[in-house]
Amino acid sequence: MVGLKPTDTPPTTAVKVLGAGTAACFADLLTFPLDTAKVRLQIQGESQAEQAIQNVRYRGVLGTLLTMAKTEGPASLYNGLVAGLQRQMSFASIRIGLYDSVKQFYTPKGAENSSIMIRILAGCTTGAMAVSCAQPTDVVKVRFQASVRMGPGTSRKYNGTMDAYRTIAREEGIRGLWKGTLPNITRNAIVNCAEMVTYDMIKEALIDHHLMTDNFPCHFVSAFAAGFCATVVANPVDVVKTRYINAPPGRYGSTLDCMLKTLRLEGPTAFYKGFTPSFLRLGSWNVMMFVTYEQLKRALMKLQMSWESSF
């Protein structure tokens, strides 16, 4: 078996919540530049090709990363990382860490397995709960990722993560920190269902049919499939969410207005802008997160059991 062996005692909710947040932060550290590239590609073509970026065109994932590193410096690839880690610690802890508990809550007593509808409902529930708590961190993260700094002499709108929270609240009101909550709830309900339900069912099928055991290869295959499914269904909502959150006040009347203007001005293919970096990011993020999460759950349970046995 590759990695730590499963413990006889199932992981507690606290272990799942802590493990999910920690694993998500680790995955974010390794894949954040891909997320930044995705955001830049998604807002390209918007009237935000405004002065600062009128001479900068992003072409593909690698081209975007190289252009950003050349024009803004390598550090620009990690713009918004602090807010991103804050987001994952609160967001992933809820949507991933509480998924099993919510799934068990919805499953009728006496049922051997949870149906696919129960799993989808659990994914939607934890995804919506997570967004409601973590939306301000997502707003700040996207603002940092979308901001273009053309050289060392140019000024920055925000002097740091905490300054960004204060500035947005002062200029746009407290509601500004929850801007785009509706499309984000929609997106993350979809993403969470695609990720968690796909991972849950593929992993279960691989183990039940004796194709794989509950170890690293099984977790890798299940996580990769979950990342692909999540990208396919969530990219259109993600484009709308990114543009709406990043837009200055007054550009869009609502998320529906943002979607309709994007469709009218750029056509339906605009909703799949940034698909490649989205998949590269979500695919690699899912693999790193789920593999780390599974190992962390086992390590934390072993630590807890050894702690309890010493008393």
C-alpha positions in Angstrom: 0.0 0.0 0.0 1.2 3.5 -0.9 1.0 6.0 2.0 -0.4 5.7 5.4 -2.8 2.8 6.1 -6.4 3.7 7.0 -7.1 3.7 10.8 -9.7 1.4 12.3 -11.5 4.4 13.7 -13.2 6.7 11.1 -11.9 10.3 11.1 -13.8 12.7 13.3 -15.5 15.8 11.9 -12.8 18.0 13.5 -10.0 16.0 11.8 -11.8 16.3 8.5 -12.3 20.0 8.8 -8.7 20.7 9.8 -7.3 18.2 7.2 -9.4 19.7 4.4 -8.3 23.3 5.2 -4.6 22.4 5.5 -4.6 20.2 2.3 -6.4 23.0 0.3 -3.8 25.5 1.4 -1.0 23.2 0.4 -2.6 22.7 -3.0 -3.1 26.4 -3.4 0.5 27.2 -2.7 1.6 24.9 -5.6 -1.1 25.9 -8.2 -1.8 29.5 -7.5 0.0 30.9 -10.6 -2.4 28.8 -12.8 -5.4 30.4 -11.0 -4.0 33.8 -11.6 -3.5 33.0 -15.3 -7.1 31.8 -15.4 -8.4 35.1 -14.0 -6.4 37.2 -16.5 -7.6 35.2 -19.4 -11.2 35.3 -18.2 -11.3 39.1 -17.9 -9.4 39.6 -21.2 -11.7 41.1 -23.9 -13.9 42.8 -21.3 -13.9 46.6 -21.5 -11.4 46.2 -18.8 -8.7 45.8 -21.4 -8.6 49.4 -20.2 -5.5 51.5 -20.4 -3.2 49.5 -18.3 -3.5 46.4 -20.3 -4.3 47.7 -23.8 -0.9 46.7 -25.0 -0.7 43.4 -23.1 -2.3 40.4 -24.7 -2.4 37.0 -23.0 -2.1 33.9 -25.2 -2.6 30.6 -23.6 -1.5 29.4 -20.2 2.2 29.5 -20.6 2.0 32.8 -22.6 0.0 34.4 -19.8 2.5 33.3 -17.1 5.5 34.4 -19.1 3.9 37.8 -20.0 3.0 38.5 -16.4 6.5 37.5 -15.2 8.1 39.7 -17.9 5.9 42.8 -17.5 5.0 42.7 -13.8 7.7 40.5 -12.3 7.5 36.9 -11.1 5.9 37.9 -7.8 2.8 39.0 -9.7 1.9 35.3 -10.3 1.2 35.1 -6.5 -0.9 38.3 -6.3 -3.6 37.6 -3.7 -2.0 34.5 -2.2 -2.6 35.6 1.4 -6.3 36.1 0.7 -6.3 32.8 -1.2 -4.9 30.9 1.7 -7.4 32.7 4.0 -10.1 31.6 1.6 -9.1 28.0 1.5 -8.7 27.7 5.3 -12.3 28.8 5.8 -13.8 27.7 2.5 -12.4 24.2 2.0 -12.7 23.4 5.7 -16.5 23.8 5.3 -17.2 22.5 1.8 -14.9 19.5 2.0 -14.5 18.9 5.7 -18.3 18.9 6.4 -19.3 17.0 3.3 -19.4 13.5 4.9 -21.3 14.8 7.9 -23.9 16.6 5.8 -24.2 13.5 3.6 -24.9 11.3 6.6 -27.4 13.9 7.9 -29.4 13.7 4.6 -29.2 9.9 4.3 -32.3 8.1 5.6 -31.7 5.9 8.7 -31.2 2.3 7.7 -29.9 3.0 4.2 -26.7 1.2 3.4 -25.4 3.8 0.9 -26.2 7.4 0.1 -27.9 7.9 -3.3 -26.5 10.2 -5.9 -29.2 12.8 -5.2 -28.2 12.8 -1.5 -24.6 13.3 -2.4 -25.5 16.1 -4.8 -27.7 17.8 -2.1 -24.8 17.5 0.4 -22.4 19.0 -2.1 -24.7 21.9 -2.9 -25.3 22.5 0.9 -21.6 22.6 1.9 -20.7 24.6 -1.2 -23.3 27.3 -0.4 -22.4 27.3 3.3 -18.7 27.8 2.5 -19.3 30.7 0.1 -21.5 32.5 2.6 -18.6 32.5 5.1 -15.6 33.0 2.8 -16.9 35.4 0.1 -14.9 38.4 1.2 -11.6 36.5 0.9 -12.6 35.5 -2.7 -13.4 39.1 -3.6 -10.0 40.3 -2.3 -8.2 37.4 -4.0 -9.7 38.1 -7.4 -9.1 41.9 -7.1 -5.4 41.2 -6.5 -5.1 38.6 -9.3 -6.8 40.9 -11.8 -4.9 44.1 -11.0 -2.1 44.9 -13.4 1.1 46.6 -12.2 3.2 47.8 -15.1 6.6 48.0 -13.6 8.1 49.0 -10.3 7.2 52.7 -10.6 3.5 52.3 -10.8 1.2 52.5 -7.7 -0.9 49.7 -6.3 -4.6 50.2 -5.4 -4.2 48.1 -2.3 -1.2 48.1 0.1 -1.8 44.7 1.4 -4.5 42.1 2.1 -6.0 43.9 5.2 -5.9 47.2 3.4 -7.8 45.7 0.6 -10.6 44.6 3.0 -10.7 48.1 4.5 -10.6 49.9 1.1 -13.4 47.8 -0.4 -15.6 48.2 2.7 -14.9 52.0 2.7 -15.5 52.6 -1.1 -18.2 50.1 -1.8 -19.7 49.4 1.6 -19.8 46.1 3.5 -21.9 44.7 0.7 -18.9 45.2 -1.6 -17.1 42.4 0.3 -20.0 40.1 -0.5 -20.1 41.2 -4.2 -20.8 38.3 -6.5 -22.1 36.0 -3.7 -25.0 34.7 -5.9 -22.8 33.6 -8.8 -20.2 32.3 -6.4 -22.8 30.2 -4.6 -24.0 28.9 -8.0 -20.5 28.2 -9.1 -19.3 26.5 -5.9 -22.5 24.4 -5.6 -21.7 23.1 -9.1 -18.0 22.7 -8.4 -18.6 21.1 -5.1 -21.1 18.6 -6.5 -18.8 17.8 -9.5 -15.7 17.5 -7.3 -17.0 15.8 -4.2 -19.7 13.6 -5.8 -17.4 12.5 -8.6 -14.5 11.8 -6.3 -16.8 10.0 -3.8 -18.5 7.8 -6.4 -15.4 6.9 -8.4 -13.4 6.1 -5.4 -16.2 4.0 -4.0 -16.7 2.2 -7.3 -12.9 1.5 -7.7 -12.8 0.0 -4.2 -16.1 -1.9 -4.4 -15.2 -3.5 -7.7 -11.7 -4.4 -6.4 -10.0 -2.5 -9.2 -7.9 -0.6 -6.7 -7.4 -0.4 -3.0 -7.9 2.6 -0.8 -4.5 4.1 -1.4 -2.6 6.7 -3.5 -3.4 5.5 -7.0 -7.1 5.3 -6.2 -7.1 8.8 -4.7 -5.1 10.1 -7.7 -7.5 8.7 -10.4 -10.6 9.8 -8.5 -9.3 13.3 -7.9 -8.2 13.8 -11.5 -11.7 12.8 -12.8 -13.3 15.1 -10.2 -11.1 18.0 -11.4 -12.1 17.5 -15.1 -15.8 17.2 -14.4 -15.7 20.3 -12.2 -14.0 22.4 -14.9 -16.4 21.4 -17.6 -19.6 22.3 -15.7 -18.2 25.3 -13.7 -16.2 27.4 -16.2 -19.1 29.4 -17.6 -20.2 30.4 -14.1 -16.6 31.1 -13.1 -16.2 33.6 -16.0 -19.3 35.5 -14.9 -18.2 35.4 -11.3 -14.7 36.7 -12.0 -15.9 39.5 -14.3 -18.7 40.6 -11.9 -16.5 40.6 -8.8 -13.6 42.5 -10.6 -15.9 45.1 -12.3 -16.0 48.6 -11.0 -19.3 49.8 -9.6 -22.0 50.4 -12.2 -20.5 48.3 -15.0 -23.0 45.5 -14.5 -26.5 45.8 -13.0 -26.5 42.2 -11.9 -24.9 38.9 -12.5 -27.5 38.2 -15.1 -26.6 41.5 -16.8 -23.0 40.5 -16.8 -23.8 37.1 -18.4 -26.0 38.7 -21.1 -23.4 41.4 -22.0 -20.7 38.8 -22.2 -22.8 36.7 -24.5 -23.9 39.6 -26.7 -20.5 41.2 -27.0 -18.2 38.2 -27.2 -20.4 35.2 -28.0 -20.9 31.9 -26.2 -17.2 30.9 -26.5 -16.4 33.7 -24.0 -17.8 31.5 -21.2 -15.0 29.0 -21.8 -12.2 31.5 -21.7 -9.5 30.3 -19.4 -10.6 26.7 -19.7 -7.1 25.2 -20.1 -5.7 27.0 -17.1 -8.9 26.2 -15.2 -8.5 22.5 -15.9 -4.7 22.5 -15.3 -5.4 24.3 -12.1 -8.5 22.3 -10.9 -7.1 19.0 -12.1 -3.7 19.5 -10.4 -5.4 21.2 -7.4 -7.8 18.3 -6.9 -5.0 15.7 -7.1 -2.8 17.5 -4.6 -5.7 18.4 -2.3 -7.4 15.0 -2.2 -4.2 13.0 -1.9 -2.9 15.2 0.8 -6.3 15.3 2.5 -6.6 11.5 2.6 -3.1 11.2 4.1 -3.7 14.0 6.6 -6.9 12.4 7.9 -5.0 9.2 8.6 -2.0 11.0 10.1 -4.2 13.1 12.4 -6.3 10.1 13.5 -3.1 8.2 14.4 -1.9 11.2 16.3 -5.2 11.5 18.1 -5.3 7.8 19.0 -1.7 7.8 20.2 -2.5 10.9 22.3 -5.6 9.3 23.9 -3.8 6.0 24.5 -1.1 7.8 26.5 -3.6 8.8 29.2 
